[in-house]
Amino acid sequence: MRRARLSAFGFEIGTFFGTLAGEIGRIGGMGYVCRKANVRRGMTALKTVLRRSGCKLPAGAAVAALYNV
């Protein structure tokens, strides 16, 4: 899934090490590029790759959560 995100969207998620390696990742943004539009693009890229991988996600939930923050 990491390669799919990177090649299709140029989007990378940081990884964890030790017992959590390969199980979870982290998404962060800092500075000028951490704007709502960029966060929304990142969420859309992640959602698309997850759906292509067979994950069932509730429609609109991620964007709704974004606008609630």
C-alpha positions in Angstrom: 0.0 0.0 0.0 2.9 2.4 0.7 4.2 2.1 -2.9 0.6 2.7 -4.2 0.3 5.9 -2.2 3.7 7.1 -3.2 3.4 6.3 -7.0 -0.2 7.3 -7.5 -0.3 10.4 -5.3 3.2 11.3 -4.1 1.9 10.8 -0.6 3.8 9.1 2.1 2.9 8.1 5.7 5.6 7.7 8.3 6.2 4.3 9.8 6.7 3.1 13.3 9.4 0.8 14.5 9.7 -2.1 16.9 6.5 -4.0 17.8 4.3 -1.6 15.9 6.3 -1.8 12.6 4.0 -2.7 9.7 0.9 -2.3 11.9 0.3 1.5 12.1 1.6 4.7 10.6 1.5 8.3 11.4 0.4 11.3 9.4 1.7 14.8 10.3 1.9 18.2 8.8 3.9 21.2 9.8 4.5 24.7 8.6 3.2 26.5 5.5 2.0 23.3 3.7 -0.2 22.2 6.6 -3.3 23.9 5.3 -6.9 22.5 5.2 -6.7 22.0 1.4 -3.5 19.9 1.7 -4.9 17.9 4.6 -8.0 17.2 2.5 -5.8 16.0 -0.5 -3.9 13.7 1.8 -7.1 12.2 3.2 -8.5 11.7 -0.2 -5.3 10.0 -1.4 -5.3 7.7 1.7 -9.0 6.9 1.3 -8.6 6.0 -2.4 -5.7 3.7 -1.8 -7.5 2.0 1.2 -10.6 1.5 -1.0 -8.5 0.0 -3.8 -7.0 -2.3 -1.2 -10.5 -3.6 -0.3 -11.2 -1.6 2.8 -14.8 -0.6 3.4 -15.0 3.0 4.5 -18.1 5.1 5.4 -18.8 7.6 2.6 -18.0 11.2 3.6 -16.9 10.4 7.1 -13.3 11.7 6.7 -14.2 15.0 5.2 -17.0 15.5 7.7 -14.4 14.9 10.5 -12.0 17.3 8.9 -14.6 20.1 8.9 -15.5 19.5 12.5 -12.0 20.4 13.6 
